[in-house]
């Protein structure tokens, strides 16, 4: 494996679970595999990824009504995942 290929496998993805409405509530469906979550970017460190997640949460708080509910739920339950984990489509998110 070349060094550049190995470096490409290092780092973090920011993923957001699908947000759905059902039974009068809006919730993040964390039961689906990470391969079905929305991709927001790649970061060299977990700290960089977590900083972007915090910005997503702050941005969601500035919205109103149903848009805020959807965005807040997705942002709050978004996860920074090591890239090697993302390569396994059967991996499911841990419940928090």
N, C-alpha and C positions, 0 to 999 in steps of 0.2 A: 504494500500500500504506500503510495507516495505521501510525502509530508503534506502537500496541499490538499489531497483528498482527506487525510486524517484531520486536518484543521477544519475542513468543511463539516465534519461530523461533530465538532465541538461547539458548544454554545447552548443557547436557550431559545425556545419558541414561546411566544405569548399566544395562548389559545383561549377562546371564549366558547362556552357551551351553547347549544341552541336554547333559545328562550321561547317557551310556548305558553299558551293560555288554555286553561281547562278548569272546569269546576268553579268558575268565578275567580280564579287566581292566575297570576302570571308567575312562572317559575323557570329556573334554569334546569334543563334536563341533563343532569350529570351522569345519567346511566348509559349514555351512548359512548362508543369508543372515541378516543381523542381524534381519530382520523375523520370524524364527522363534526368536529368543532371548527369554528371560524379561526382562521390564521391571521394574526395581527403583525407579525414581524419576527425577525431573529436578532438576538443580542449576544454579545460575547460573554457577558456575565449574568448571573442570576440577579445581582443588584440592579443592573441596567434594566432588565426585564421587569422587575418589581417596581421600579420607578415609573415605567410606562403604564403599568397596571394601575398604580396610584393616580396617574393623570386621567386614565379612563374613568375611574371612579369619580374623581372630582368633576370631570366634564359631564358625566351622567347626572350628577346632582344639580346641575344648572338647567336641566331640561324641565319641562312641565308635563303633568298628566300622564297619560299612558306611555308616551315616549320615554319619560323618566323611569317608569316602572320597568319597561323592557331593558333600557340601557343600564340601569342600576343593577338589575338582577344579573345580566350578562357580565358586566364589569366586575361585580363583587365576586362572582364565582369563576372568573377567568383564572388561568393557571400558567405559571412559568414552568415549562417542561423541558428537561434535557433533551437535546435533539435525538439522541439514540433511542429514547423512549418513543418518540413520535414515529419511528420506523416500524414499530409493532402495532398494526391496526387493531389487533385484538385487545390491546391494553385499554382498560376502562379507568376513568378517573376515580380517585379515592373519594369517598364521602367525607365531607368536612363537618 
